[in-house]
Amino acid sequence: MRLAIGLIAYLAVTCILATLVPQGLPTEEYQAMYPRIVSMLVIQTGFGSFFGSILFIIPSFLFFANLSACTVKRFVRELRKKSRRRHGPDILHIGLMALMIGSIWSFSGHQQGSVTMAPGDGVNLPDGALLHLDDFRFERYDDGRPKDWVSIVTISRDGKTIKDKVELRVNTPLRYAGLTFYQASYEEVPSLALSDAGGTELVLAQGEERIVDEVPYLFMAPDADAKRAVLRVGSGMEGKTIKASPGEMVGSLKVIGLRAQLATGLEAVTDPGFPLVLAALALIAIGTTWTFVQKLKEGV
Amino acid sequence: MSLGIALANLAFALFLVSAAVQVFFLFKNSVSPDALGPWALLAAAVLLLVVLAMRSLEVGFIALTSMYESLAFWAAVVGIVAFIYRHQERLPYKPALVFGATMLAVIMLAIASSPLIPKEALPPIPALRSGWLILHVSFTFVGEAFFVASFVSALMFLATKDGDRRLELDRLTYTAIAVGFPFFTAGALVFGAIWAEQAWGRWWSWDPKETWALVTWLVYTGYLHVRLVMKRKDSWPAILAVAGFLCTIFTFFGVNYLLPGLHSYG
């Protein structure tokens, strides 16, 4: 028990110190920030990345070993009792052990990637499906503060729609094939509005290419003063880079003008350890409640 | 001044009235317990909850997203907990504990009334629009309201040398933590982690607020092991109970204002 208390005290104190020392900075920044001795100490001990250092990992491992031994000993002792068994602490301790295993699994298996998409864009997923952004809305309150960012996405595979026009929001992620998609950010990207002979409008985001009448049109960027659009029309040796103003014709299309189009930033995350973490959290909540409800009932 | 702010000020005044009546009875050393003070406390707490309900209707979301609303909620729960301590019969009644908890609620409301704390009722930013917020914040503050009671009784324990009185205060400190700890565990750590996974894609980020919540949990875990397993009833458990509450306070105020992180809006 003394070892457990000592480790709890050590983890509490070092966690406090880790919030006071900025984490993950380059060596030079610690040297500029602190006196020589302190910066040496931070760099040499790995305190700058405390939660990945041996200063944290070894005591955590010892804590896990101590907790495991205590749990087994306690569980056997409770089983031998004929009445008034208290298994709340056992559930809580097993939950904590599962949480520590789940944490290692989660932090080592956690992968994430992000993509910025304008409406109409699509991205291929690892299982061969296509995630298509149908629309993106930035909703505001009357006072101008952000209310919601909503990406409307469709996932299809082999021509079959698997998720149809799902609204992806902050706090409402989309889960699909082991991946979780989050509404992470947004940005304004320049876009170019064009119209064809029939008057149908076509909007190209910066960097986007569309083929019209077998001719590719690539909107490269606005020019330096953001009044004209720089396009590449055609492909290969026949392709031409053109600067066009509103009203001018490029190929068979007429330039309407430059616009700012909202693009969404989606983050895809995979975390194989999270289901175990979730189960561990449930055990911790149940174990804690059971422990103290029983103790308070017994007046201990 | 809006109706909500006027009612909140009235609740603040009721807390002060309750504190004044309690002080009167404390100095009078009356045998019969103070009847008016705790009822004024309950009225003030209910009024604060009404204010929060009105703000929730106004913004169309549960009003627990700003520092002002959090302090008002915490003070309301502390008021209710103090009222329960006055009227329950399983534990010894200590008027000074109820008074101490009342004074801490007064301090919370004094901070909430400060011009530095924005008071307008605003609908939440997208990051806070989640049902998990309700569970995360409410369970955490219910747990922390019991930590307020444990802090006051632990201070009273440390201030006295009387053995019988110490035993009573030790029991009060322990029961307050035994009730508050499961609420805090569920609210701050369990619901917090589930919400973080849903909002940020990481259930734990070692953000300063998360780390300090863990530190608070570790200190109370230390208290429970020292008190329950090592069965110590000397000053150590009381010192840990005081340290746990100081960590609670720092997690709430200090991290928000001194340590930047993912919880910078909270």
HADDOCK unambig.tbl for C-alpha pairs under 7 A between the chains (distance, minus, plus):
assign (segid A and resid 5 and name CA) (segid B and resid 222 and name CA) 6.13 0.50 0.50
assign (segid A and resid 8 and name CA) (segid B and resid 218 and name CA) 6.25 0.50 0.50
assign (segid A and resid 8 and name CA) (segid B and resid 222 and name CA) 6.64 0.50 0.50
assign (segid A and resid 12 and name CA) (segid B and resid 215 and name CA) 5.00 0.50 0.50
assign (segid A and resid 12 and name CA) (segid B and resid 218 and name CA) 6.25 0.50 0.50
assign (segid A and resid 15 and name CA) (segid B and resid 211 and name CA) 6.63 0.50 0.50
assign (segid A and resid 15 and name CA) (segid B and resid 215 and name CA) 6.87 0.50 0.50
assign (segid A and resid 16 and name CA) (segid B and resid 212 and name CA) 6.92 0.50 0.50
assign (segid A and resid 19 and name CA) (segid B and resid 208 and name CA) 5.59 0.50 0.50
assign (segid A and resid 146 and name CA) (segid B and resid 125 and name CA) 6.10 0.50 0.50
assign (segid A and resid 146 and name CA) (segid B and resid 126 and name CA) 6.91 0.50 0.50
assign (segid A and resid 147 and name CA) (segid B and resid 125 and name CA) 5.75 0.50 0.50
assign (segid A and resid 147 and name CA) (segid B and resid 126 and name CA) 5.56 0.50 0.50
assign (segid A and resid 148 and name CA) (segid B and resid 126 and name CA) 5.16 0.50 0.50
assign (segid A and resid 170 and name CA) (segid B and resid 126 and name CA) 6.11 0.50 0.50
assign (segid A and resid 170 and name CA) (segid B and resid 127 and name CA) 6.05 0.50 0.50
assign (segid A and resid 170 and name CA) (segid B and resid 199 and name CA) 6.15 0.50 0.50
assign (segid A and resid 171 and name CA) (segid B and resid 127 and name CA) 6.72 0.50 0.50
assign (segid A and resid 171 and name CA) (segid B and resid 130 and name CA) 6.15 0.50 0.50
assign (segid A and resid 171 and name CA) (segid B and resid 198 and name CA) 5.58 0.50 0.50
assign (segid A and resid 171 and name CA) (segid B and resid 199 and name CA) 4.43 0.50 0.50
assign (segid A and resid 172 and name CA) (segid B and resid 198 and name CA) 6.90 0.50 0.50
assign (segid A and resid 173 and name CA) (segid B and resid 198 and name CA) 6.56 0.50 0.50
assign (segid A and resid 269 and name CA) (segid B and resid 201 and name CA) 6.39 0.50 0.50
assign (segid A and resid 281 and name CA) (segid B and resid 190 and name CA) 5.61 0.50 0.50
assign (segid A and resid 285 and name CA) (segid B and resid 182 and name CA) 6.97 0.50 0.50
assign (segid A and resid 285 and name CA) (segid B and resid 185 and name CA) 6.82 0.50 0.50
assign (segid A and resid 285 and name CA) (segid B and resid 186 and name CA) 5.64 0.50 0.50
assign (segid A and resid 288 and name CA) (segid B and resid 182 and name CA) 5.41 0.50 0.50
assign (segid A and resid 289 and name CA) (segid B and resid 182 and name CA) 5.40 0.50 0.50
assign (segid A and resid 292 and name CA) (segid B and resid 178 and name CA) 5.75 0.50 0.50
assign (segid A and resid 292 and name CA) (segid B and resid 179 and name CA) 6.95 0.50 0.50
